[in-house]
Amino acid sequence: MLKSQLKSIMLAIGALAFAICLITMPTETLAASKRGVDIWSNTVFPSLLPFFITGEILIGFGVVHFIGVLFEPIMRPIFNVPGVGSFVWAMGMASGYPAGAKFTARMRQEGQLTQVEAERLVAFTNASNPLFIIAAVSVGFFQSPTLGILLTVSHYSSNLLVGIVMRFYKANYTSRHRKNAQQNIWKRAFTTLHHTRIKSNKPFGKLFGDAVIHSVQTLLMIGGFIIFFSVFSNILIEVGLADIGSQLIENIFVRFNIPEKLALPFFTGIFEITLGAQQISSYINEPMIAKAILVSLLLAFNGFSVQAQVASILAETDIRYMPYLLGRILQGIFSAGIVIIASPYLMALSPKPIGHAIAVEAPLQSSYLFNQLYQVGPLITLVGLASAFILCALRQLK
């Protein structure tokens, strides 16, 4: 009882402090709010709305169930989820977060996933879309298309590894499925599609209208979170709390030979990915590989803004948030490791973006590469220990 009362008091104090900051810093909060609106209206809303509407229509017409039958022999042995997980995974990668969480929750509400299967699925299907990674971050911020290749490879490879790890999460909790899943697979797929459409029994106009309404409602919620965290991160900077947080991060960066100057933009990116990546790219004199590692970490972690969106979507179901959060931490470790290992083979990193006096990217010096590769051994150990820890933590969830 006392713990609950203390929590209520702390939440009330936090909300009051936030309100006071809004009143005392109207100019700064208005600018941050406009920045959030611009991100939502110019990028998030137009990019996600077509995918959300299309996804709802595909679900209503039974196409998702059709895909689920076809991909059951692939998704079950690799990720220990039903075949419909392939649709969620594809939509999550194509449209970006939080589409993976939205369609996972939708499949759970449809009864296509058990609670545990949905928790496995949401842990690795909520990814960034390639357009954001390549066009917005790599070309827009860093003016380096080759960086987009490295970030894309690290992001989706680490995403795949998280999915493989998560297959062992409560491995005994699995829905019943056909042992001979490949027999008459096309016939069963078309039969499932037909029965799903008949069961829905909605005319196209009604189905399309509901899809638009549900999609717009979800995007309005997403826009609210983006604006809030844009304002919140700006307030942290204005009141000096961001400096305190960045000092703690600097102590970690020193141990991994990462420039301390990047601590503050990285701290900002923990709350808002776009703003953090933009600020990291502005440090043109810092090693590109260090910036690539930090951006890959932010993309994998999703940022608290995206995580709040996911938590809100999952709250409508019985899907727990903790497996998703632990999956983000694990993907961050995987992603950073892949950047270190793959960077010598995928790209020649440049200390300056295209357009400056030194526009031609020079290969990394062999000594620098050796120092980076020298850290792979401890990194692999760290990844193994982190994976074991996260699996143990997931095992404790009841």
C-alpha positions, -999 to +999 in steps of 0.1 A: +000+000+000+028+024+010+047+016-022+016+023-043+010+056-025+046+067-030+044+059-067+013+080-070+030+109-053+061+106-075+040+105-107+020+136-095+052+155-088+067+146-122+036+157-140+035+190-120+072+196-127+066+190-164+036+214-164+057+241-147+085+237-173+059+241-201+047+274-185+081+288-178+097+279-212+069+286-237+092+295-266+115+265-263+086+240-258+066+255-288+097+251-310+101+215-299+064+208-304+066+222-339+096+200-346+076+170-335+046+180-356+069+184-387+084+149-381+050+134-378+032+152-406+060+152-432+075+117-426+056+094-402+020+100-412+024+098-450+048+069-448+028+047-424-009+054-434-008+035-467+008+005-450-017+005-421-047+007-443-034-020-467-025-042-438-061-039-423-076-047-457-053-077-462-063-091-428-100-086-436-097-104-470-079-133-455-047-127-473-027-127-441-042-161-431-032-173-466+004-162-461+003-178-426-004-212-440+023-209-467+050-197-443+042-220-414+070-245-424+096-216-424+085-194-394+079-223-370+113-240-370+133-207-372+113-184-349+088-207-332+059-185-343+030-193-367+033-184-404+013-152-400+045-139-383+060-136-418+034-110-427+040-090-395+078-092-400+075-080-436+051-051-428+073-041-398+104-038-420+086-022-449+067+005-430+089+009-399+080+011-362+056+008-346+039-012-374+053-045-361+037-040-328+004-029-343+001-059-365+013-083-338-014-069-315-039-073-343-030-109-349-033-115-312-068-100-311-077-122-341-066-153-322-038-161-347-011-159-320-009-171-284+003-146-258+038-161-257+041-163-296+030-126-298+057-117-273+083-136-293+071-119-325+069-083-312+105-086-299+120-087-334+094-074-359+094-037-347+122-024-370+130+008-388+122+009-425+150+010-451+138+044-464+144+061-430+178+044-426+191+051-461+174+083-472+168+102-439+198+091-417+226+081-441+220+105-470+200+132-453+222+136-421+255+120-430+255+125-468+269+090-471+249+064-491+275+038-483+268+043-446+232+033-453+244-001-465+262-007-432+234+005-410+208-015-430+229-047-428+236-043-391+200-034-383+182-063-401+209-088-393+207-081-356+169-081-359+171-116-373+194-128-346+170-115-319+142-135-335+163-166-334+172-160-298+136-153-289+125-187-303+138-202-270+117-178-249+092-202-232+098-228-259+073-252-244+045-226-247+036-232-284+002-235-301-006-267-318+003-269-355+002-295-382+032-319-382+027-324-419+025-287-426+038-290-462+012-314-474-015-299-495-002-265-484-016-245-514-050-261-511-052-253-473-039-218-479-067-210-504-093-227-483-082-206-453-084-174-473-119-182-485-132-191-451-117-160-435-133-137-460-167-154-456-164-153-418-157-115-420-187-109-442-181-072-446-186-053-479-155-036-493-168-002-484-173-010-448-139-029-446-121+000-462-138+026-440-129+007-408-093+003-420-090+041-426-105+049-392-084+025-372-052+035-391-058+073-385-066+067-348-033+048-344-013+074-362-029+102-341-017+084-310+018+080-326+019+117-334+010+126-298+039+105-285+064+120-310+054+156-300+055+148-263+089+133-264+102+160-286+092+185-260+103+163-231+138+158-246+141+196-251+131+203-215+158+179-203+184+199-223+171+232-210+170+223-173+204+206-175+193+171-168+206+160-202+241+171-193+239+150-162+228+120-182+254+126-208+281+126-182+271+092-171+273+080-207+307+096-211+321+073-184+309+043-205+322+058-238+357+062-223+360+025-217+351+018-254+373+045-269+342+064-282+345+102-283+330+119-252+315+147-274+290+122-288+275+115-253+250+143-253+235+137-288+234+100-280+215+108-248+191+129-268+186+100-293+176+076-265+145+097-263+140+107-299+159+088-326+157+114-354+170+143-333+198+122-319+210+109-352+209+144-367+230+158-338+255+129-340+260+136-377+269+172-370+302+162-354+320+159-387+355+156-372+347+125-351+355+090-364+327+078-387+328+043-372+320+056-337+290+075-351+279+045-370+280+023-339+260+049-319+233+054-346+230+016-350+224+014-312+197+040-314+180+024-343+180-010-325+168+005-292+140+023-309+141+052-285+117+059-256+093+077-280+088+045-301+088+023-270+060+044-255+040+039-287+046+002-286+036+000-249+004+019-257-005-005-286+003-036-265-018-023-236-049-032-256-039-069-255-024-093-230+011-090-247+037-081-221+061-052-227+092-067-210+101-092-238+100-064-263+123-042-241+148-070-235+148-077-273+157-040-279+187-042-256+198-075-272+195-061-307+215-030-297+244-053-287+241-074-318+239-043-340+269-026-326+289-058-329+279-063-366+290-027-374+324-033-359+329-066-377+313-057-411+325-021-415+359-030-430+342-052-457+312-031-465+324+005-467+353+029-464+343+052-436+351+089-440+356+114-412+338+141-433+305+139-452+303+145-490+303+182-498+332+192-476+368+198-488+376+162-484+349+145-503+366+113-513+363+087-486+397+072-476+400+036-465+404+030-427+440+027-416+451-009-410+461-001-374+427+014-367+410-017-382+433-039-361+423-021-330+386-025-339+389-062-347+409-067-316+378-058-296+357-085-314+368-112-289+356-093-258+325-082-278+315-118-286+319-126-249+298-096-240+271-106-265+270-142-252+267-131-216+240-105-225+221-131-244+222-155-215+212-128-191+183-117-212+171-153-217+173-159-180+153-127-174+127-138-200+125-172-183+115-155-151+085-139-166+053-157-157 
